Amino acid sequence: MVPMQLSLLCTAPIWSNDLRGAGRKMGELTFTCPTTSQEFGTGYRFTAEEFQLVPTPATITVRCKQCRQLHQFKIVVGRIREESH
């Protein structure tokens, strides 16, 4: 089986609005930079429900805001940082 890879270097969201309803909080997908060990946001927002639907082998390639390098992560190792409004 070939691992699934999602390339999210564009700015468009990858998930539909189907799960985003009233009362569902959105959060930004974040990862820890392997170079600086600092957390950085990807600009992609999910609800907790959407995040749980991501297939385990799915990967993402993102440009790190900390070291400015490209990093590849399994999406499931990321975390959703809830936004406060």
Residue pairs with C-beta under 8 A, 6 or more apart in sequence:
1 57
3 57
3 58
3 59
4 55
4 57
4 58
4 59
5 58
5 59
5 60
5 61
6 14
6 58
6 59
6 60
6 75
7 60
7 61
8 14
8 42
8 44
8 60
8 61
8 62
9 61
9 62
9 63
11 43
13 44
13 45
14 44
15 46
15 50
19 47
19 49
19 50
19 53
20 26
20 47
20 50
24 47
24 48
24 49
25 47
25 48
25 82
25 83
26 45
26 46
26 47
26 82
26 83
27 45
27 46
27 47
27 48
27 80
27 81
27 82
27 83
28 41
28 42
28 43
28 44
28 45
28 80
28 81
28 83
29 41
29 42
29 44
29 45
29 46
29 51
29 60
29 75
29 78
29 79
29 80
30 39
30 40
30 41
30 42
30 78
30 79
30 80
30 81
31 39
31 40
31 42
31 62
31 64
31 71
31 73
31 77
31 78
31 79
32 38
32 39
32 40
33 39
33 40
33 64
33 66
33 67
33 71
34 71
35 64
35 66
35 67
35 69
36 64
36 66
36 67
38 66
39 79
39 81
40 64
40 65
40 66
41 65
41 81
42 60
42 62
42 78
45 83
46 80
48 80
51 80
54 75
54 76
56 74
56 76
57 74
58 74
58 75
58 76
59 72
59 73
59 74
59 75
60 72
60 73
60 75
60 78
61 70
61 71
61 72
62 70
62 71
62 73
63 69
63 70
64 70
64 71
